[in-house]
């Protein structure tokens, strides 16, 4: 028989209460890093015409630019498909077959820049809506390498990367809307371009701002909503 003394129910309750008082207030439950980041993410929302006028204006600086400073087409989630292929899969009008190594066969894609469809993934370029050089010019030159990589592989907003024909992507090159706009759907283009500038807090130069305002003022003034990436 155990010789360890036992407590009455009342004494046991008092003991528990005393222990709690001595221990102090209970610690708050831990919040995961992911939850904390989600809670702090800032959302911007405004009509398109207001959004283009809200963009900060600054002189662009190309000094020091190198495309390799933006590591792109990485497989951030480790599923075997890099960012380029993720965009091709998500934007396909007819889904391709995904094989080993994320090889893509079949499928169909529509390039809204020029209104053309293609049935081979190799005939589609994934365009950075705001070109990498333009991003550098308008603020990314001051970012660290991980932020530039996040920008170059941004799957968090469907407007950041878009599948288009190789010829239209080559025509655009690293131009902003003052130097190039697509032959079709200019309002969609300006809406999406502005969204990416807002998302990454990138500035515009005066000519770029004028081109955005001119086009936006001829478009439907629909609301642009963006979750800031930084």
N, CA, C and O of each residue as an XYZ file, in Angstrom:
920
protein
N       0.852     -1.184      0.000
C       0.000      0.000      0.000
C       0.883      1.226      0.000
O       1.857      1.285      0.751
N       0.560      2.222     -0.837
C       1.364      3.431     -0.905
C       1.203      4.247      0.343
O       0.095      4.376      0.864
N       2.332      4.823      0.853
C       2.300      5.694      2.021
C       2.205      7.152      1.632
O       2.203      8.021      2.504
N       2.117      7.476      0.203
C       2.032      8.858     -0.241
C       0.704      9.463      0.213
O      -0.348      8.883     -0.056
N       0.721     10.621      0.899
C      -0.520     11.189      1.411
C      -1.411     11.656      0.264
O      -0.915     12.057     -0.790
N      -2.708     11.605      0.468
C      -3.690     12.072     -0.514
C      -4.359     13.316      0.007
O      -4.417     13.549      1.214
N      -4.889     14.152     -0.955
C      -5.586     15.376     -0.596
C      -7.069     15.198     -0.825
O      -7.505     14.480     -1.725
N      -7.837     15.880      0.023
C      -9.270     15.915     -0.214
C      -9.527     16.709     -1.476
O      -8.636     17.412     -1.953
N     -10.727     16.612     -2.028
C     -11.057     17.354     -3.255
C     -10.886     18.842     -3.050
O     -10.358     19.532     -3.923
N     -11.331     19.357     -1.891
C     -11.220     20.789     -1.623
C      -9.782     21.215     -1.512
O      -9.406     22.262     -2.038
N      -8.965     20.429     -0.840
C      -7.548     20.766     -0.691
C      -6.836     20.724     -2.034
O      -5.968     21.550     -2.315
N      -7.209     19.759     -2.856
C      -6.596     19.650     -4.173
C      -6.891     20.884     -5.010
O      -6.013     21.393     -5.706
N      -8.149     21.371     -4.942
C      -8.525     22.555     -5.711
C      -7.733     23.765     -5.264
O      -7.283     24.563     -6.085
N      -7.560     23.902     -3.918
C      -6.794     25.020     -3.382
C      -5.333     24.946     -3.843
O      -4.710     25.968     -4.133
N      -4.811     23.746     -3.904
C      -3.424     23.564     -4.329
C      -3.234     23.983     -5.778
O      -2.238     24.618     -6.124
N      -4.197     23.623     -6.625
C      -4.119     24.002     -8.031
C      -4.166     25.499     -8.184
O      -3.401     26.072     -8.960
N      -5.088     26.166     -7.425
C      -5.222     27.619     -7.473
C      -3.940     28.295     -7.020
O      -3.495     29.263     -7.636
N      -3.354     27.799     -5.967
C      -2.126     28.394     -5.451
C      -0.996     28.266     -6.475
O      -0.217     29.198     -6.675
N      -0.919     27.095     -7.120
C       0.117     26.895     -8.130
C      -0.034     27.865     -9.288
O       0.952     28.380     -9.817
N      -1.280     28.110     -9.677
C      -1.523     29.029    -10.786
C      -1.121     30.434    -10.422
O      -0.552     31.154    -11.243
N      -1.418     30.847     -9.163
C      -1.066     32.200     -8.744
C       0.448     32.374     -8.701
O       0.972     33.424     -9.074
N       1.147     31.333     -8.242
C       2.600     31.412     -8.167
C       3.222     31.447     -9.565
O       4.238     32.109     -9.779
N       2.619     30.743    -10.500
C       3.191     30.659    -11.851
C       2.984     31.933    -12.633
O       3.698     32.175    -13.607
N       2.027     32.758    -12.239
C       1.770     33.999    -12.963
C       0.821     33.753    -14.110
O       0.327     32.639    -14.284
N       0.558     34.792    -14.905
C      -0.390     34.662    -15.999
C       0.095     33.682    -17.054
O       1.294     33.554    -17.304
N      -0.868     32.988    -17.672
C      -0.519     32.009    -18.703
C       0.066     32.706    -19.916
O      -0.361     33.801    -20.280
N       1.041     32.071    -20.537
C       1.648     32.644    -21.745
C       0.651     32.637    -22.888
O      -0.162     31.721    -23.010
N       0.719     33.669    -23.730
C      -0.165     33.730    -24.884
C       0.230     32.648    -25.871
O       1.412     32.327    -25.996
N      -0.747     32.077    -26.578
C      -0.412     31.032    -27.540
C       0.492     31.575    -28.632
O       0.351     32.720    -29.061
N       1.419     30.740    -29.074
C       2.355     31.165    -30.114
C       1.619     31.385    -31.418
O       0.671     30.663    -31.730
N       2.051     32.386    -32.189
C       1.488     32.652    -33.502
C       2.536     32.280    -34.529
O       3.684     32.713    -34.434
N       2.152     31.478    -35.513
C       3.131     31.059    -36.506
C       3.579     32.253    -37.334
O       2.871     33.254    -37.447
N       4.769     32.128    -37.909
C       5.300     33.213    -38.733
C       4.389     33.477    -39.924
O       4.166     34.628    -40.297
N       3.856     32.392    -40.530
C       3.003     32.567    -41.692
C       1.751     33.353    -41.344
O       1.342     34.242    -42.092
N       1.133     33.025    -40.197
C      -0.063     33.735    -39.769
C       0.255     35.191    -39.529
O      -0.516     36.066    -39.924
N       1.379     35.468    -38.886
C       1.764     36.831    -38.591
C       1.944     37.636    -39.872
O       1.494     38.779    -39.953
N       2.608     37.041    -40.891
C       2.817     37.747    -42.144
C       1.506     38.025    -42.840
O       1.319     39.104    -43.402
N       0.573     37.046    -42.811
C      -0.710     37.238    -43.468
C      -1.486     38.367    -42.822
O      -2.125     39.173    -43.498
N      -1.417     38.410    -41.488
C      -2.174     39.422    -40.769
C      -1.649     40.815    -41.061
O      -2.412     41.782    -41.031
N      -0.343     40.935    -41.345
C       0.253     42.242    -41.532
C       0.279     42.679    -42.994
O       0.660     43.814    -43.285
N      -0.118     41.803    -43.925
C      -0.087     42.152    -45.334
C      -1.063     43.294    -45.605
O      -2.227     43.248    -45.206
N      -0.564     44.311    -46.288
C      -1.385     45.496    -46.554
C      -2.116     45.348    -47.875
O      -1.534     44.908    -48.867
N      -3.382     45.712    -47.889
C      -4.168     45.688    -49.112
C      -4.414     47.108    -49.593
O      -4.800     47.979    -48.813
N      -4.189     47.337    -50.872
C      -4.476     48.628    -51.500
C      -5.674     48.441    -52.413
O      -5.747     47.455    -53.147
N      -6.610     49.372    -52.375
C      -7.772     49.294    -53.248
C      -8.204     50.698    -53.647
O      -8.396     51.564    -52.794
N      -8.357     50.918    -54.959
C      -8.780     52.227    -55.466
C      -9.220     52.056    -56.914
O      -8.817     51.099    -57.574
N     -10.042     52.972    -57.413
C     -10.365     52.940    -58.836
C      -9.089     53.102    -59.665
O      -8.125     53.724    -59.219
N      -9.093     52.542    -60.860
C      -7.905     52.550    -61.700
C      -7.344     53.952    -61.891
O      -6.136     54.155    -61.771
N      -8.194     54.911    -62.184
C      -7.702     56.265    -62.461
C      -7.047     56.885    -61.238
O      -6.114     57.679    -61.363
N      -7.530     56.527    -60.060
C      -6.890     56.988    -58.830
C      -5.567     56.258    -58.615
O      -4.570     56.859    -58.215
N      -5.573     54.963    -58.885
C      -4.376     54.142    -58.651
C      -3.189     54.628    -59.473
O      -2.073     54.701    -58.957
N      -3.411     54.964    -60.748
C      -2.274     55.403    -61.569
C      -1.749     56.749    -61.081
O      -0.556     57.032    -61.191
N      -2.627     57.563    -60.551
C      -2.200     58.871    -60.036
C      -1.551     58.757    -58.658
O      -0.840     59.664    -58.225
N      -1.794     57.650    -57.977
C      -1.177     57.431    -56.663
C       0.262     56.932    -56.764
O       0.996     56.981    -55.777
N       0.675     56.459    -57.924
C       2.029     55.918    -58.067
C       3.061     57.020    -57.845
O       2.930     58.127    -58.368
N       4.078     56.701    -57.069
C       5.147     57.672    -56.813
C       5.903     57.963    -58.102
O       6.135     57.060    -58.906
N       6.283     59.201    -58.299
C       7.028     59.615    -59.490
C       8.490     59.818    -59.113
O       8.801     60.510    -58.144
N       9.383     59.211    -59.887
C      10.819     59.351    -59.624
C      11.585     59.153    -60.921
O      11.102     58.509    -61.852
N      12.777     59.710    -60.968
C      13.658     59.519    -62.127
C      14.158     58.083    -62.144
O      14.530     57.540    -61.105
N      14.166     57.472    -63.316
C      14.629     56.093    -63.414
C      16.148     56.031    -63.523
O      16.782     56.908    -64.111
N      16.714     54.979    -62.946
C      18.172     54.792    -62.949
C      18.474     53.377    -63.425
O      18.116     52.408    -62.754
N      19.134     53.248    -64.582
C      19.479     51.938    -65.135
C      20.854     51.464    -64.690
O      21.198     50.299    -64.886
N      21.638     52.342    -64.099
C      23.016     52.022    -63.720
C      23.082     50.742    -62.883
O      22.365     50.596    -61.893
N      23.953     49.818    -63.297
C      24.180     48.597    -62.535
C      23.258     47.451    -62.881
O      23.400     46.367    -62.316
N      22.312     47.651    -63.796
C      21.347     46.588    -64.103
C      22.013     45.404    -64.786
O      22.857     45.559    -65.669
N      21.609     44.222    -64.350
C      21.994     42.970    -64.998
C      20.836     42.010    -64.765
O      20.392     41.829    -63.631
N      20.354     41.400    -65.826
C      19.206     40.487    -65.707
C      19.478     39.372    -64.704
O      18.559     38.890    -64.042
N      20.733     38.964    -64.592
C      21.082     37.882    -63.672
C      20.903     38.274    -62.204
O      20.925     37.409    -61.327
N      20.726     39.559    -61.931
C      20.464     39.988    -60.550
C      19.053     39.612    -60.098
O      18.725     39.705    -58.916
N      18.222     39.187    -61.056
C      16.874     38.701    -60.762
C      16.843     37.204    -61.068
O      16.566     36.804    -62.199
N      17.119     36.401    -60.085
C      17.100     34.956    -60.336
C      15.661     34.542    -60.625
O      14.784     34.687    -59.773
N      15.425     34.027    -61.823
C      14.047     33.728    -62.185
C      13.876     32.293    -62.670
O      14.827     31.591    -63.015
N      12.609     31.906    -62.673
C      12.149     30.559    -62.978
C      12.690     29.542    -61.973
O      13.299     28.535    -62.334
N      12.444     29.843    -60.715
C      12.809     28.925    -59.640
C      11.589     28.079    -59.268
O      10.449     28.450    -59.542
N      11.852     26.959    -58.651
C      10.789     26.065    -58.166
C      10.655     26.291    -56.663
O      11.187     25.517    -55.867
N       9.954     27.334    -56.281
C       9.916     27.746    -54.877
C       9.237     26.727    -53.977
O       9.636     26.573    -52.823
N       8.216     26.023    -54.475
C       7.497     25.084    -53.617
C       8.013     23.656    -53.747
O       7.492     22.746    -53.101
N       9.035     23.454    -54.580
C       9.663     22.139    -54.678
C       8.799     21.051    -55.285
O       9.016     19.869    -55.016
N       7.812     21.432    -56.110
C       6.932     20.412    -56.694
C       7.412     19.913    -58.047
O       6.737     19.114    -58.697
N       8.588     20.389    -58.474
C       9.143     19.935    -59.741
C       8.849     20.856    -60.906
O       9.427     20.693    -61.981
N       7.953     21.832    -60.714
C       7.611     22.785    -61.775
C       8.111     24.167    -61.379
O       7.762     24.676    -60.315
N       8.926     24.770    -62.233
C       9.409     26.117    -61.925
C       8.308     27.144    -62.190
O       7.223     26.798    -62.659
N       8.598     28.410    -61.884
C       7.564     29.448    -61.975
C       7.030     29.590    -63.404
O       5.834     29.805    -63.599
N       7.900     29.472    -64.390
C       7.440     29.587    -65.776
C       6.400     28.526    -66.095
O       5.347     28.828    -66.657
N       6.695     27.289    -65.739
C       5.756     26.198    -66.041
C       4.485     26.310    -65.190
O       3.400     25.946    -65.645
N       4.617     26.809    -63.968
C       3.421     27.018    -63.142
C       2.456     27.978    -63.842
O       1.244     27.762    -63.838
N       3.002     29.040    -64.441
C       2.155     30.003    -65.158
C       1.536     29.347    -66.389
O       0.348     29.530    -66.653
N       2.315     28.598    -67.131
C       1.791     27.930    -68.320
C       0.660     26.968    -67.964
O      -0.337     26.886    -68.682
N       0.811     26.253    -66.876
C      -0.234     25.312    -66.459
C      -1.491     26.067    -66.028
O      -2.600     25.694    -66.411
N      -1.324     27.118    -65.241
C      -2.486     27.826    -64.692
C      -3.221     28.643    -65.754
O      -4.429     28.848    -65.635
N      -2.523     29.116    -66.789
C      -3.156     29.976    -67.786
C      -3.644     29.227    -69.023
O      -4.252     29.834    -69.905
N      -3.394     27.945    -69.103
C      -3.774     27.197    -70.303
C      -5.288     27.178    -70.499
O      -6.042     26.899    -69.566
N      -5.718     27.474    -71.712
C      -7.139     27.318    -72.060
C      -7.500     25.844    -72.111
O      -8.585     25.448    -71.684
N      -6.600     25.044    -72.628
C      -6.721     23.588    -72.592
C      -5.490     23.068    -71.861
O      -4.363     23.254    -72.320
N      -5.707     22.425    -70.737
C      -4.600     22.034    -69.869
C      -3.670     21.040    -70.555
O      -4.136     20.063    -71.140
N      -2.355     21.278    -70.490
C      -1.403     20.324    -71.062
C      -1.244     19.104    -70.154
O      -1.625     19.127    -68.983
N      -0.683     18.058    -70.710
C      -0.296     16.906    -69.909
C       1.045     17.212    -69.264
O       1.992     17.616    -69.938
N       1.119     17.017    -67.957
C       2.343     17.304    -67.210
C       3.088     16.006    -66.974
O       2.601     15.126    -66.265
N       4.274     15.882    -67.568
C       5.051     14.667    -67.451
C       6.190     14.799    -66.460
O       6.228     15.744    -65.673
N       7.114     13.859    -66.496
C       8.241     13.880    -65.572
C       9.094     15.116    -65.821
O       9.261     15.559    -66.957
N       9.625     15.654    -64.745
C      10.405     16.869    -64.854
C       9.573     18.069    -65.248
O      10.106     19.086    -65.691
N       8.249     17.950    -65.084
C       7.285     18.996    -65.441
C       7.323     19.320    -66.930
O       7.116     20.466    -67.332
N       7.591     18.296    -67.748
C       7.501     18.488    -69.195
C       6.026     18.654    -69.567
O       5.158     17.984    -69.008
N       5.755     19.549    -70.511
C       4.373     19.867    -70.895
C       4.137     19.451    -72.335
O       4.877     19.851    -73.234
N       3.101     18.645    -72.553
C       2.721     18.255    -73.913
C       1.241     18.568    -74.102
O       0.435     18.465    -73.177
N       0.914     18.955    -75.336
C      -0.467     19.339    -75.600
C      -0.780     20.677    -74.965
O       0.124     21.401    -74.550
N      -2.043     21.001    -74.889
C      -2.477     22.247    -74.292
C      -2.691     23.339    -75.328
O      -2.299     23.209    -76.487
N      -3.320     24.412    -74.885
C      -3.553     25.577    -75.742
C      -3.485     26.828    -74.885
O      -3.993     26.860    -73.765
N      -2.839     27.875    -75.437
C      -2.692     29.143    -74.718
C      -3.138     30.298    -75.609
O      -2.922     30.287    -76.821
N      -3.765     31.297    -74.983
C      -4.189     32.495    -75.696
C      -3.353     33.672    -75.231
O      -3.266     33.944    -74.034
N      -2.736     34.371    -76.179
C      -1.911     35.544    -75.891
C      -2.761     36.794    -76.070
O      -3.087     37.172    -77.196
N      -3.117     37.430    -74.971
C      -4.026     38.564    -75.105
C      -3.336     39.800    -75.668
O      -4.015     40.721    -76.123
N      -2.012     39.845    -75.651
C      -1.310     40.985    -76.244
C      -1.639     41.147    -77.728
O      -1.783     42.263    -78.229
N      -1.756     39.998    -78.427
C      -1.972     40.064    -79.873
C      -3.130     39.196    -80.355
O      -3.347     39.069    -81.560
N      -3.872     38.602    -79.428
C      -5.060     37.838    -79.797
C      -4.774     36.558    -80.550
O      -5.549     36.160    -81.421
N      -3.662     35.906    -80.223
C      -3.226     34.709    -80.936
C      -3.200     33.518    -79.982
O      -2.831     33.656    -78.815
N      -3.595     32.341    -80.487
C      -3.512     31.113    -79.701
C      -2.339     30.262    -80.181
O      -1.978     30.286    -81.357
N      -1.757     29.515    -79.257
C      -0.675     28.600    -79.577
C      -0.947     27.261    -78.886
O      -1.556     27.208    -77.817
N      -0.479     26.177    -79.526
C      -0.728     24.842    -78.989
C       0.543     24.132    -78.552
O       0.543     22.920    -78.342
N       1.621     24.884    -78.416
C       2.871     24.317    -77.908
C       3.433     25.254    -76.848
O       3.549     26.458    -77.073
N       3.781     24.700    -75.699
C       4.322     25.531    -74.610
C       5.603     26.235    -75.047
O       5.912     27.318    -74.550
N       6.344     25.640    -75.959
C       7.598     26.247    -76.398
C       7.363     27.500    -77.239
O       8.294     28.271    -77.472
N       6.132     27.708    -77.694
C       5.805     28.895    -78.479
C       5.259     30.036    -77.621
O       4.844     31.070    -78.146
N       5.261     29.847    -76.309
C       4.744     30.861    -75.385
C       5.872     31.353    -74.484
O       6.602     30.562    -73.887
N       5.997     32.663    -74.400
C       6.906     33.288    -73.428
C       6.105     33.669    -72.201
O       4.952     34.087    -72.309
N       6.706     33.527    -71.046
C       6.089     34.058    -69.824
C       6.721     35.418    -69.569
O       7.902     35.531    -69.242
N       5.901     36.435    -69.727
C       6.364     37.816    -69.656
C       6.224     38.366    -68.249
O       5.214     38.137    -67.583
N       7.244     39.094    -67.795
C       7.112     39.868    -66.571
C       6.314     41.117    -66.917
O       6.782     41.954    -67.690
N       5.132     41.252    -66.364
C       4.266     42.379    -66.704
C       5.023     43.703    -66.574
O       4.975     44.539    -67.476
N       5.711     43.890    -65.467
C       6.679     44.976    -65.346
C       8.043     44.352    -65.627
O       8.529     43.556    -64.823
N       8.669     44.698    -66.751
C       9.937     44.055    -67.119
C      10.989     44.177    -66.014
O      10.972     45.126    -65.229
N      11.894     43.215    -65.964
C      12.911     43.216    -64.921
C      13.751     44.489    -64.960
O      14.054     45.060    -63.913
N      14.128     44.937    -66.153
C      14.927     46.165    -66.257
C      14.130     47.369    -65.768
O      14.669     48.245    -65.092
N      12.842     47.410    -66.112
C      11.988     48.508    -65.659
C      11.839     48.486    -64.141
O      11.820     49.537    -63.500
N      11.735     47.285    -63.567
C      11.658     47.173    -62.103
C      12.937     47.711    -61.466
O      12.893     48.432    -60.469
N      14.064     47.354    -62.050
C      15.355     47.860    -61.549
C      15.371     49.381    -61.577
O      15.724     50.034    -60.594
N      14.983     49.929    -62.718
C      14.985     51.384    -62.890
C      14.120     52.096    -61.863
O      14.434     53.211    -61.446
N      13.038     51.460    -61.457
C      12.024     52.137    -60.646
C      11.986     51.701    -59.184
O      10.988     51.902    -58.492
N      13.087     51.100    -58.721
C      13.172     50.800    -57.296
C      13.882     49.518    -56.911
O      14.450     49.431    -55.822
N      13.860     48.509    -57.791
C      14.410     47.206    -57.415
C      15.921     47.215    -57.261
O      16.487     46.285    -56.686
N      16.594     48.262    -57.768
C      18.054     48.335    -57.604
C      18.454     48.419    -56.133
O      19.587     48.093    -55.778
N      17.521     48.858    -55.272
C      17.820     48.968    -53.842
C      17.377     47.735    -53.049
O      17.596     47.672    -51.840
N      16.755     46.750    -53.718
C      16.302     45.551    -53.021
C      17.465     44.581    -52.806
O      18.499     44.659    -53.468
N      17.258     43.663    -51.856
C      18.228     42.581    -51.708
C      17.902     41.481    -52.716
O      16.855     41.516    -53.363
N      18.790     40.515    -52.845
C      18.650     39.488    -53.880
C      17.405     38.635    -53.683
O      16.785     38.221    -54.663
N      17.026     38.365    -52.438
C      15.849     37.530    -52.208
C      14.569     38.246    -52.627
O      13.638     37.602    -53.112
N      14.505     39.561    -52.450
C      13.327     40.314    -52.874
C      13.244     40.362    -54.390
O      12.160     40.238    -54.961
N      14.389     40.543    -55.045
C      14.382     40.537    -56.511
C      13.977     39.162    -57.045
O      13.274     39.070    -58.052
N      14.414     38.102    -56.380
C      13.998     36.761    -56.802
C      12.495     36.589    -56.622
O      11.827     36.029    -57.491
N      11.961     37.063    -55.507
C      10.520     36.961    -55.266
C       9.732     37.712    -56.342
O       8.698     37.231    -56.805
N      10.215     38.874    -56.732
C       9.558     39.645    -57.791
C       9.586     38.878    -59.114
O       8.574     38.797    -59.809
N      10.730     38.324    -59.454
C      10.898     37.661    -60.745
C      10.125     36.353    -60.851
O       9.958     35.822    -61.948
N       9.656     35.832    -59.733
C       8.926     34.556    -59.712
C       7.589     34.699    -59.003
O       7.116     33.752    -58.376
N       6.981     35.865    -59.095
C       5.802     36.185    -58.290
C       4.558     35.435    -58.764
O       3.927     35.813    -59.751
N       4.220     34.374    -58.048
C       2.998     33.620    -58.316
C       1.870     34.029    -57.367
O       0.786     33.446    -57.393
N       2.135     35.034    -56.530
C       1.145     35.452    -55.547
C       0.078     36.376    -56.099
O      -0.928     36.630    -55.437
N       0.289     36.882    -57.312
C      -0.703     37.724    -57.975
C      -0.679     37.367    -59.448
O       0.359     37.477    -60.100
N      -1.822     36.938    -59.978
C      -1.872     36.437    -61.350
C      -1.457     37.478    -62.382
O      -1.154     37.130    -63.524
N      -1.441     38.757    -61.991
C      -1.108     39.813    -62.947
C       0.391     40.005    -63.131
O       0.811     40.689    -64.065
N       1.195     39.425    -62.271
C       2.642     39.651    -62.320
C       3.315     38.983    -63.507
O       4.252     39.536    -64.082
N       2.848     37.805    -63.876
C       3.441     37.019    -64.951
C       2.332     36.605    -65.913
O       1.249     36.212    -65.480
N       2.596     36.692    -67.216
C       1.547     36.399    -68.192
C       2.142     35.679    -69.396
O       3.209     36.046    -69.888
N       1.443     34.657    -69.861
C       1.877     33.911    -71.027
C       1.440     34.594    -72.318
O       0.252     34.838    -72.530
N       2.405     34.898    -73.174
C       2.124     35.600    -74.434
C       2.992     35.008    -75.538
O       3.886     34.206    -75.268
N       2.728     35.401    -76.773
C       3.558     34.910    -77.875
C       4.982     35.464    -77.762
O       5.214     36.535    -77.202
N       5.900     34.714    -78.300
C       7.297     35.127    -78.276
C       7.474     36.455    -79.003
O       8.227     37.319    -78.553
N       6.779     36.615    -80.126
C       6.945     37.842    -80.909
C       6.440     39.072    -80.159
O       7.065     40.131    -80.223
N       5.312     38.948    -79.446
C       4.801     40.106    -78.712
C       5.685     40.428    -77.517
O       5.859     41.596    -77.170
N       6.240     39.407    -76.891
C       7.140     39.644    -75.773
C       8.429     40.320    -76.251
O       8.966     41.205    -75.584
N       8.910     39.890    -77.409
C      10.112     40.517    -77.971
C       9.841     41.964    -78.358
O      10.699     42.831    -78.188
N       8.643     42.222    -78.878
C       8.276     43.588    -79.252
C       8.229     44.500    -78.028
O       8.662     45.651    -78.086
N       7.712     43.990    -76.948
C       7.638     44.769    -75.707
C       9.022     44.992    -75.122
O       9.346     46.099    -74.692
N       9.836     43.952    -75.103
C      11.180     43.990    -74.525
C      11.118     44.533    -73.095
O      10.368     44.011    -72.270
N      11.905     45.583    -72.792
C      11.900     46.120    -71.427
C      11.190     47.474    -71.357
O      11.464     48.283    -70.471
N      10.271     47.711    -72.307
C       9.575     48.998    -72.365
C       8.501     49.122    -71.292
O       7.917     48.127    -70.862
N       8.251     50.353    -70.869
C       7.101     50.646    -70.030
C       5.973     51.141    -70.937
O       6.187     51.229    -72.146
N       4.785     51.468    -70.421
C       3.657     51.852    -71.273
C       3.862     53.129    -72.084
O       3.108     53.387    -73.022
N       4.870     53.930    -71.740
C       5.167     55.108    -72.557
C       5.820     54.700    -73.880
O       5.749     55.438    -74.862
N       6.451     53.531    -73.905
C       7.155     53.081    -75.098
C       6.488     51.935    -75.820
O       6.784     51.677    -76.986
N       5.576     51.233    -75.131
C       4.924     50.075    -75.758
C       3.612     49.777    -75.056
O       3.520     49.825    -73.830
N       2.604     49.469    -75.850
C       1.356     48.906    -75.355
C       0.897     47.861    -76.360
O       1.202     47.982    -77.547
N       0.178     46.847    -75.923
C      -0.208     45.778    -76.846
C      -1.186     46.273    -77.908
O      -1.831     47.309    -77.750
N      -1.280     45.511    -78.987
C      -2.200     45.883    -80.052
C      -3.649     45.699    -79.677
O      -4.536     46.261    -80.321
N      -3.900     44.923    -78.646
C      -5.259     44.646    -78.178
C      -5.308     44.815    -76.665
O      -4.283     44.762    -75.986
N      -6.490     45.016    -76.163
C      -6.756     45.024    -74.714
C      -5.800     45.921    -73.927
O      -5.235     45.510    -72.913
N      -5.631     47.143    -74.408
C      -4.750     48.079    -73.706
C      -5.241     48.389    -72.300
O      -4.436     48.605    -71.394
N      -6.563     48.413    -72.110
C      -7.102     48.701    -70.773
C      -6.737     47.594    -69.785
O      -6.390     47.872    -68.637
N      -6.816     46.358    -70.227
C      -6.406     45.246    -69.360
C      -4.924     45.352    -69.027
O      -4.507     45.148    -67.888
N      -4.142     45.677    -70.050
C      -2.694     45.789    -69.858
C      -2.345     46.872    -68.836
O      -1.547     46.633    -67.930
N      -2.929     48.047    -68.974
C      -2.644     49.145    -68.050
C      -3.125     48.806    -66.643
O      -2.468     49.156    -65.663
N      -4.262     48.132    -66.537
C      -4.785     47.708    -65.234
C      -3.802     46.753    -64.555
O      -3.490     46.916    -63.376
N      -3.320     45.766    -65.294
C      -2.431     44.762    -64.710
C      -1.037     45.339    -64.441
O      -0.416     45.022    -63.426
N      -0.559     46.170    -65.334
C       0.740     46.813    -65.136
C       0.718     47.675    -63.870
O       1.640     47.625    -63.056
N      -0.342     48.461    -63.719
C      -0.475     49.311    -62.525
C      -0.553     48.470    -61.266
O       0.032     48.827    -60.243
N      -1.270     47.354    -61.329
C      -1.390     46.472    -60.163
C      -0.027     45.985    -59.693
O       0.232     45.929    -58.490
N       0.852     45.629    -60.638
C       2.181     45.125    -60.265
C       3.033     46.246    -59.685
O       3.769     46.032    -58.722
N       2.936     47.446    -60.265
C       3.682     48.581    -59.712
C       3.241     48.864    -58.276
O       4.070     49.132    -57.406
N       1.939     48.804    -58.037
C       1.416     49.034    -56.685
C       1.864     47.909    -55.750
O       2.311     48.165    -54.632
N       1.744     46.687    -56.206
C       2.069     45.524    -55.359
C       3.505     45.591    -54.840
O       3.769     45.257    -53.685
N       4.433     46.024    -55.703
C       5.847     46.030    -55.339
C       6.371     47.419    -54.983
O       7.575     47.607    -54.809
N       5.467     48.389    -54.875
C       5.827     49.760    -54.505
C       6.905     50.333    -55.429
O       7.876     50.935    -54.973
N       6.716     50.135    -56.716
C       7.640     50.657    -57.712
C       7.157     52.020    -58.199
O       5.953     52.256    -58.303
N       8.086     52.904    -58.492
C       7.749     54.245    -58.958
C       7.525     54.250    -60.464
O       7.708     53.234    -61.134
N       7.129     55.399    -60.986
C       7.021     55.633    -62.427
C       7.758     56.921    -62.758
O       7.883     57.808    -61.913
N       8.246     57.022    -63.992
C       8.798     58.314    -64.401
C       7.668     59.155    -64.998
O       6.548     58.664    -65.144
N       7.941     60.391    -65.339
C       6.872     61.301    -65.747
C       6.205     60.870    -67.052
O       4.987     60.978    -67.191
N       7.003     60.378    -68.016
C       6.428     59.939    -69.286
C       5.552     58.705    -69.094
O       4.480     58.588    -69.688
N       6.018     57.805    -68.270
C       5.276     56.577    -67.963
C       3.950     56.924    -67.275
O       2.905     56.369    -67.614
N       4.002     57.835    -66.318
C       2.793     58.258    -65.618
C       1.794     58.879    -66.587
O       0.602     58.576    -66.525
N       2.260     59.731    -67.467
C       1.368     60.372    -68.441
C       0.699     59.341    -69.339
O      -0.492     59.448    -69.634
N       1.468     58.337    -69.776
C       0.910     57.298    -70.639
C      -0.141     56.474    -69.890
O      -1.186     56.139    -70.449
N       0.138     56.153    -68.635
C      -0.823     55.391    -67.828
C      -2.103     56.189    -67.609
O      -3.202     55.651    -67.741
N      -1.965     57.456    -67.278
C      -3.141     58.291    -67.033
C      -3.970     58.440    -68.308
O      -5.195     58.323    -68.275
N      -3.299     58.696    -69.426
C      -3.998     58.868    -70.692
C      -4.811     57.633    -71.046
O      -5.966     57.741    -71.458
N      -4.210     56.467    -70.887
C      -4.931     55.235    -71.209
C      -6.007     54.947    -70.178
O      -7.132     54.607    -70.543
N      -5.686     55.075    -68.908
C      -6.660     54.773    -67.848
C      -7.898     55.647    -67.961
O      -9.006     55.190    -67.680
N      -7.724     56.891    -68.367
C      -8.856     57.811    -68.474
C      -9.811     57.435    -69.602
O     -10.933     57.937    -69.664
N      -9.365     56.549    -70.496
C     -10.241     56.088    -71.571
C     -10.818     54.705    -71.283
O     -11.549     54.145    -72.100
N     -10.484     54.166    -70.123
C     -10.929     52.823    -69.738
C     -12.008     52.889    -68.666
O     -12.230     53.935    -68.056
N     -12.668     51.770    -68.446
C     -13.595     51.661    -67.322
C     -12.826     51.883    -66.024
O     -11.742     51.332    -65.829
N     -13.397     52.692    -65.146
C     -12.691     53.043    -63.902
C     -12.977     52.010    -62.812
O     -13.440     52.344    -61.722
N     -12.691     50.755    -63.133
C     -12.990     49.691    -62.175
C     -11.976     49.671    -61.044
O     -10.871     50.199    -61.167
N     -12.365     49.066    -59.966
C     -11.534     49.056    -58.758
C     -10.362     48.093    -58.907
O     -10.521     46.943    -59.318
N      -9.201     48.587    -58.567
C      -7.975     47.790    -58.561
C      -7.650     47.450    -57.100
O      -7.467     48.341    -56.270
N      -7.584     46.169    -56.807
C      -7.276     45.708    -55.449
C      -6.016     44.865    -55.472
O      -5.904     43.933    -56.268
N      -5.080     45.182    -54.615
C      -3.763     44.535    -54.615
C      -3.326     44.254    -53.194
O      -3.500     45.091    -52.309
N      -2.762     43.083    -52.971
C      -2.074     42.793    -51.719
C      -0.594     43.136    -51.912
O       0.070     42.590    -52.792
N      -0.100     44.029    -51.091
C       1.307     44.446    -51.214
C       2.244     43.253    -50.983
O       2.010     42.422    -50.105
N       3.289     43.193    -51.776
C       4.299     42.150    -51.591
C       5.418     42.617    -50.696
O       6.192     41.805    -50.189
N       5.518     43.948    -50.490
C       6.580     44.492    -49.656
C       6.140     45.853    -49.128
O       6.886     46.502    -48.395
